[in-house]
Amino acid sequence: MYVPYNPNPCGRAVGDCAVRAITKALNMTWEQAYDILTEFGKNMCDLPHADWVWGSVLRSYGFERIVIPSTCPNCYSAREFCKDNPYGTFVLGFGGHCCTVVNGDIYDSWDSSNEVPQFVWCRM
């Protein structure tokens, strides 16, 4: 189920999906997530919203990246992922976008439940 989620302190709908995902996955404020992402990005010489930057943040907090099998690469939606994973915290990477799933609910600023995830981060 989609749950509208925008922790941006000014309520802006900007290209901050990585910040939003980190806030929900790690229970941080928007400012804390922004700061850690910019720190990692600076150290990695890349932008904070790059997949490998926000992925490195998640890895440092005990998450592990798992590739979703490509048995049907265009038919396994985020909604179906949620049905298959009703418990736990996950960050789905769509290639250019990401969102957090908590106990089967998608937290995002827009309904991304029809998007097809390429990989998932989960805490092992």
N, CA, C and O of each residue as an XYZ file, in Angstrom:
496
protein
N       0.838     -1.182      0.000
C       0.000      0.000      0.000
C       0.882      1.245      0.000
O       1.886      1.310      0.710
N       0.500      2.213     -0.791
C       1.227      3.477     -0.870
C       0.854      4.386      0.296
O      -0.325      4.578      0.593
N       1.872      4.945      0.956
C       1.679      5.901      2.037
C       2.398      7.187      1.634
O       3.621      7.180      1.498
N       1.674      8.286      1.440
C       2.349      9.551      1.087
C       3.373      9.923      2.158
O       3.077      9.915      3.353
N       4.592     10.250      1.697
C       5.671     10.540      2.643
C       6.586     11.607      2.058
O       7.234     11.395      1.033
N       6.628     12.750      2.722
C       7.524     13.819      2.300
C       8.055     14.535      3.538
O       7.438     15.485      4.019
N       9.207     14.080      4.061
C       9.757     14.684      5.258
C      10.510     15.996      5.005
O      11.077     16.570      5.934
N      10.519     16.471      3.763
C      11.202     17.726      3.451
C      10.658     18.814      4.373
O       9.451     19.055      4.386
N      11.525     19.477      5.145
C      11.044     20.433      6.150
C      10.279     21.615      5.563
O       9.508     22.264      6.270
N      10.481     21.899      4.294
C       9.744     22.984      3.642
C       8.586     22.440      2.804
O       7.885     23.204      2.140
N       8.387     21.125      2.837
C       7.311     20.516      2.087
C       7.531     20.514      0.587
O       6.587     20.312     -0.177
N       8.745     20.733      0.161
C       9.040     20.792     -1.267
C       9.079     19.389     -1.870
O       9.523     18.431     -1.239
N       8.610     19.302     -3.087
C       8.697     18.059     -3.850
C       9.849     18.229     -4.835
O       9.647     18.594     -5.993
N      11.036     17.964     -4.361
C      12.244     18.147     -5.155
C      12.884     16.784     -5.407
O      12.394     15.771     -4.907
N      13.958     16.748     -6.164
C      14.638     15.494     -6.486
C      15.428     14.945     -5.322
O      16.638     14.743     -5.426
N      14.752     14.702     -4.211
C      15.437     14.251     -3.000
C      15.007     12.861     -2.564
O      14.933     12.579     -1.368
N      14.723     11.986     -3.531
C      14.229     10.657     -3.169
C      15.220      9.894     -2.293
O      14.806      9.164     -1.393
N      16.517     10.050     -2.540
C      17.510      9.352     -1.715
C      17.453      9.857     -0.274
O      17.565      9.072      0.667
N      17.282     11.158     -0.108
C      17.175     11.719      1.242
C      15.924     11.171      1.924
O      15.975     10.748      3.079
N      14.801     11.181      1.206
C      13.554     10.651      1.782
C      13.702      9.181      2.164
O      13.291      8.771      3.249
N      14.289      8.394      1.268
C      14.442      6.960      1.530
C      15.315      6.711      2.756
O      15.001      5.857      3.585
N      16.410      7.461      2.869
C      17.310      7.306      4.022
C      16.596      7.710      5.307
O      16.757      7.047      6.332
N      15.806      8.787      5.272
C      15.107      9.211      6.492
C      14.220      8.104      7.028
O      14.202      7.834      8.229
N      13.484      7.463      6.128
C      12.543      6.425      6.559
C      13.262      5.133      6.955
O      12.929      4.520      7.969
N      14.234      4.728      6.164
C      14.943      3.472      6.428
C      15.775      3.533      7.706
O      15.894      2.539      8.423
N      16.349      4.700      7.989
C      17.259      4.816      9.133
C      16.685      5.644     10.280
O      17.380      5.928     11.255
N      15.415      6.030     10.160
C      14.759      6.815     11.198
C      15.548      8.079     11.536
O      15.865      8.339     12.697
N      15.855      8.852     10.504
C      16.586     10.107     10.650
C      15.701     11.265     10.219
O      14.691     11.073      9.541
N      16.088     12.458     10.615
C      15.426     13.641     10.083
C      15.936     13.883      8.659
O      16.960     13.332      8.254
N      15.216     14.704      7.915
C      15.620     15.057      6.557
C      17.007     15.702      6.581
O      17.846     15.409      5.730
N      17.242     16.572      7.550
C      18.536     17.255      7.653
C      19.665     16.272      7.948
O      20.740     16.373      7.355
N      19.435     15.323      8.856
C      20.459     14.328      9.178
C      20.787     13.478      7.949
O      21.957     13.227      7.658
N      19.763     13.044      7.241
C      19.977     12.226      6.044
C      20.701     13.026      4.970
O      21.612     12.511      4.322
N      20.309     14.261      4.778
C      20.960     15.128      3.796
C      22.446     15.287      4.130
O      23.304     15.188      3.252
N      22.737     15.534      5.406
C      24.130     15.722      5.830
C      24.975     14.475      5.597
O      26.091     14.574      5.087
N      24.459     13.303      5.966
C      25.254     12.084      5.797
C      25.435     11.761      4.314
O      26.502     11.302      3.906
N      24.407     11.997      3.511
C      24.531     11.754      2.068
C      25.544     12.708      1.421
O      26.324     12.294      0.564
N      25.533     13.968      1.827
C      26.505     14.905      1.245
C      27.922     14.582      1.713
O      28.878     14.744      0.955
N      28.059     14.130      2.941
C      29.380     13.722      3.436
C      29.909     12.526      2.636
O      31.049     12.538      2.170
N      29.084     11.508      2.485
C      29.484     10.334      1.695
C      29.765     10.742      0.254
O      30.761     10.317     -0.331
N      28.885     11.569     -0.321
C      29.067     12.018     -1.698
C      30.367     12.771     -1.887
O      31.069     12.559     -2.876
N      30.694     13.638     -0.961
C      31.945     14.394     -1.041
C      33.137     13.449     -0.973
O      34.077     13.573     -1.758
N      33.100     12.509     -0.039
C      34.209     11.564      0.106
C      34.344     10.628     -1.095
O      35.435     10.144     -1.397
N      33.228     10.379     -1.774
C      33.237      9.471     -2.922
C      33.340     10.224     -4.252
O      33.349      9.618     -5.324
N      33.417     11.559     -4.163
C      33.511     12.420     -5.347
C      32.350     12.206     -6.313
O      32.536     12.101     -7.525
N      31.150     12.144     -5.745
C      29.948     11.980     -6.550
C      28.795     12.704     -5.861
O      28.935     13.187     -4.737
N      27.679     12.770     -6.533
C      26.513     13.458     -5.985
C      25.806     12.595     -4.942
O      25.818     11.368     -5.040
N      25.195     13.225     -3.953
C      24.551     12.478     -2.874
C      23.460     11.514     -3.325
O      23.217     10.512     -2.651
N      22.797     11.788     -4.445
C      21.703     10.924     -4.885
C      22.158      9.805     -5.834
O      21.326      9.048     -6.334
N      23.452      9.697     -6.082
C      23.960      8.588     -6.905
C      23.694      7.269     -6.185
O      23.864      7.164     -4.971
N      23.272      6.263     -6.958
C      22.924      4.963     -6.356
C      24.012      4.427     -5.444
O      23.726      3.937     -4.351
N      25.256      4.518     -5.886
C      26.326      3.922     -5.078
C      26.633      4.747     -3.835
O      27.194      4.220     -2.874
N      26.279      6.030     -3.832
C      26.483      6.859     -2.640
C      25.438      6.510     -1.587
O      25.786      6.180     -0.453
N      24.151      6.579     -1.955
C      23.149      6.254     -0.933
C      23.199      4.780     -0.559
O      22.853      4.407      0.562
N      23.630      3.941     -1.500
C      23.821      2.527     -1.173
C      24.933      2.333     -0.156
O      24.829      1.479      0.725
N      25.995      3.121     -0.271
C      27.094      3.039      0.702
C      26.646      3.480      2.090
O      27.090      2.930      3.098
N      25.768      4.470      2.134
C      25.209      4.885      3.425
C      24.441      3.720      4.039
O      24.641      3.385      5.207
N      23.567      3.108      3.254
C      22.804      1.971      3.773
C      23.716      0.829      4.201
O      23.494      0.220      5.248
N      24.737      0.532      3.408
C      25.677     -0.540      3.764
C      26.345     -0.240      5.111
O      26.543     -1.144      5.922
N      26.685      1.012      5.340
C      27.346      1.376      6.599
C      26.417      1.199      7.802
O      26.879      1.156      8.941
N      25.112      1.098      7.552
C      24.136      0.870      8.608
C      23.622     -0.565      8.627
O      22.580     -0.846      9.219
N      24.345     -1.467      7.985
C      24.003     -2.880      8.070
C      23.070     -3.411      7.005
O      22.596     -4.542      7.116
N      22.790     -2.629      5.975
C      21.947     -3.109      4.881
C      22.808     -3.846      3.860
O      24.012     -3.612      3.753
N      22.172     -4.731      3.121
C      22.850     -5.504      2.079
C      22.046     -5.373      0.788
O      20.815     -5.368      0.807
N      22.760     -5.267     -0.335
C      22.091     -5.116     -1.630
C      21.842     -6.482     -2.249
O      22.722     -7.341     -2.285
N      20.618     -6.658     -2.734
C      20.226     -7.884     -3.394
C      19.630     -7.522     -4.749
O      18.768     -6.648     -4.844
N      20.088     -8.190     -5.781
C      19.542     -7.967     -7.113
C      18.268     -8.781     -7.257
O      18.211     -9.939     -6.845
N      17.265     -8.183     -7.832
C      16.001     -8.880     -8.049
C      16.143     -9.748     -9.299
O      16.570     -9.250    -10.341
N      15.802    -11.010     -9.220
C      15.924    -11.910    -10.380
C      15.176    -11.355    -11.591
O      14.106    -10.762    -11.449
N      15.735    -11.547    -12.757
C      15.136    -10.989    -13.976
C      14.313    -12.029    -14.739
O      14.304    -12.029    -15.970
N      13.632    -12.901    -14.025
C      12.805    -13.901    -14.698
C      11.678    -13.237    -15.490
O      11.236    -13.762    -16.512
N      11.230    -12.115    -15.026
C      10.235    -11.317    -15.745
C      10.575     -9.858    -15.473
O       9.944     -9.230    -14.623
N      11.558     -9.307    -16.177
C      12.128     -8.012    -15.818
C      11.163     -6.830    -15.815
O      11.441     -5.825    -15.161
N      10.063     -6.915    -16.509
C       9.149     -5.777    -16.556
C       7.812     -6.037    -15.881
O       6.881     -5.244    -16.019
N       7.711     -7.135    -15.158
C       6.399     -7.451    -14.582
C       6.392     -7.523    -13.065
O       5.329     -7.733    -12.482
N       7.510     -7.362    -12.410
C       7.558     -7.449    -10.950
C       7.601     -6.036    -10.382
O       8.667     -5.429    -10.285
N       6.459     -5.529    -10.014
C       6.339     -4.145     -9.563
C       6.667     -4.010     -8.074
O       6.775     -4.998     -7.347
N       6.819     -2.780     -7.655
C       7.024     -2.498     -6.234
C       5.838     -2.999     -5.416
O       6.012     -3.490     -4.301
N       4.639     -2.875     -5.968
C       3.442     -3.377     -5.282
C       3.560     -4.879     -5.019
O       3.247     -5.350     -3.926
N       4.013     -5.626     -6.030
C       4.176     -7.074     -5.865
C       5.301     -7.396     -4.887
O       5.204     -8.352     -4.119
N       6.370     -6.598     -4.913
C       7.436     -6.780     -3.937
C       6.870     -6.654     -2.523
O       7.197     -7.453     -1.645
N       6.030     -5.660     -2.310
C       5.431     -5.447     -0.988
C       4.575     -6.640     -0.552
O       4.605     -7.041      0.611
N       3.824     -7.194     -1.482
C       3.003     -8.364     -1.155
C       3.877     -9.550     -0.758
O       3.524    -10.322      0.134
N       5.029     -9.689     -1.434
C       5.948    -10.792     -1.141
C       6.785    -10.559      0.111
O       7.358    -11.502      0.655
N       6.860     -9.312      0.573
C       7.699     -8.946      1.716
C       6.908     -8.080      2.698
O       7.146     -6.876      2.790
N       5.978     -8.680      3.424
C       5.112     -7.888      4.305
C       5.768     -7.432      5.609
O       5.176     -6.656      6.360
N       6.969     -7.900      5.880
C       7.648     -7.517      7.118
C       9.069     -7.084      6.811
O       9.736     -7.666      5.955
N       9.524     -6.065      7.509
C      10.899     -5.602      7.368
C      10.987     -4.243      6.696
O       9.991     -3.670      6.254
N      12.219     -3.749      6.636
C      12.508     -2.453      6.023
C      13.409     -2.677      4.823
O      14.440     -3.343      4.921
N      13.009     -2.112      3.684
C      13.713     -2.281      2.419
C      13.804     -0.931      1.706
O      12.928     -0.079      1.857
N      14.856     -0.750      0.938
C      14.936      0.401      0.049
C      15.023     -0.157     -1.364
O      15.940     -0.906     -1.702
N      14.040      0.229     -2.186
C      13.983     -0.243     -3.565
C      14.667      0.763     -4.478
O      14.427      1.966     -4.380
N      15.521      0.263     -5.368
C      16.188      1.098     -6.360
C      15.603      0.832     -7.733
O      15.567     -0.308     -8.195
N      15.150      1.881     -8.377
C      14.501      1.749     -9.672
C      15.388      2.224    -10.825
O      14.974      2.159    -11.983
N      16.591      2.695    -10.532
C      17.424      3.297    -11.567
C      16.949      4.727    -11.788
O      16.107      4.979    -12.650
N      17.481      5.650    -11.021
C      17.059      7.042    -11.107
C      16.029      7.431    -10.061
O      15.682      8.607     -9.948
N      15.535      6.470     -9.298
C      14.589      6.750     -8.225
C      14.733      5.657     -7.165
O      15.182      4.549     -7.459
N      14.351      5.981     -5.942
C      14.330      4.989     -4.874
C      13.235      5.360     -3.885
O      12.807      6.512     -3.809
N      12.795      4.366     -3.134
C      11.804      4.587     -2.089
C      12.016      3.539     -1.000
O      12.731      2.556     -1.194
N      11.391      3.766      0.129
C      11.502      2.833      1.247
C      10.188      2.084      1.435
O       9.104      2.654      1.319
N      10.312      0.801      1.727
C       9.173     -0.058      2.043
C       9.345     -0.509      3.490
O      10.388     -1.047      3.863
N       8.322     -0.286      4.290
C       8.327     -0.726      5.686
C       7.076     -1.564      5.915
O       5.951     -1.086      5.765
N       7.294     -2.817      6.281
C       6.197     -3.749      6.568
C       5.133     -3.749      5.466
O       3.934     -3.706      5.742
N       5.591     -3.798      4.227
C       4.693     -3.909      3.088
C       4.105     -2.611      2.577
O       3.338     -2.626      1.614
N       4.443     -1.488      3.194
C       3.945     -0.186      2.752
C       5.049      0.610      2.065
O       6.181      0.659      2.546
N       4.711      1.233      0.935
C       5.644      2.055      0.169
C       5.550      3.491      0.667
O       4.481      4.100      0.627
N       6.665      4.024      1.135
C       6.734      5.415      1.589
C       7.458      6.224      0.528
O       8.643      6.014      0.270
N       6.735      7.147     -0.083
C       7.292      7.947     -1.165
C       6.456      9.215     -1.301
O       5.349      9.293     -0.769
N       6.985     10.202     -2.010
C       6.233     11.445     -2.200
C       5.214     11.314     -3.327
O       4.365     12.186     -3.508
N       5.300     10.234     -4.073
C       4.325      9.935     -5.130
C       4.141      8.417     -5.177
O       4.971      7.676     -4.650
N       3.086      7.963     -5.789
C       2.768      6.534     -5.791
C       3.651      5.797     -6.803
O       3.356      5.762     -7.998
N       4.718      5.222     -6.308
C       5.672      4.495     -7.151
C       5.412      2.987     -7.142
O       6.293      2.209     -7.510
N       4.233      2.573     -6.732
C       3.948      1.144     -6.592
C       3.929      0.386     -7.923
O       4.058     -0.838     -7.929
N       3.774      1.082     -9.034
C       3.803      0.412    -10.343
C       5.195      0.390    -10.968
O       5.387     -0.199    -12.032
N       6.158      1.021    -10.321
C       7.530      1.021    -10.824
C       8.140     -0.376    -10.662
O       7.717     -1.154     -9.806
N       9.124     -0.675    -11.485
C       9.787     -1.983    -11.459
C      11.162     -1.835    -10.806
O      12.060     -1.223    -11.385
N      11.331     -2.389     -9.610
C      12.626     -2.262     -8.934
C      13.707     -3.107     -9.619
O      13.443     -4.205    -10.108
N      14.930     -2.565     -9.641
C      16.079     -3.276    -10.198
C      16.871     -3.986     -9.115
O      17.463     -5.040     -9.346
N      16.873     -3.392     -7.932
C      17.591     -3.979     -6.804
C      16.935     -3.514     -5.519
O      16.133     -2.579     -5.505
N      17.295     -4.190     -4.441
C      16.712     -3.864     -3.145
C      17.814     -3.915     -2.086
O      18.704     -4.765     -2.129
N      17.731     -3.003     -1.156
C      18.609     -3.003      0.021
C      17.769     -3.473      1.201
O      16.659     -2.985      1.415
N      18.296     -4.411      1.957
C      17.592     -4.878      3.154
C      18.590     -5.082      4.275
O      19.771     -5.344      4.047
N      18.093     -4.958      5.471
C      18.945     -5.164      6.642
C      18.935     -6.647      6.959
O      17.882     -7.233      7.207
N      20.102     -7.242      6.948
C      20.216     -8.691      7.184
C      20.431     -8.982      8.661
O      20.549    -10.144      9.050
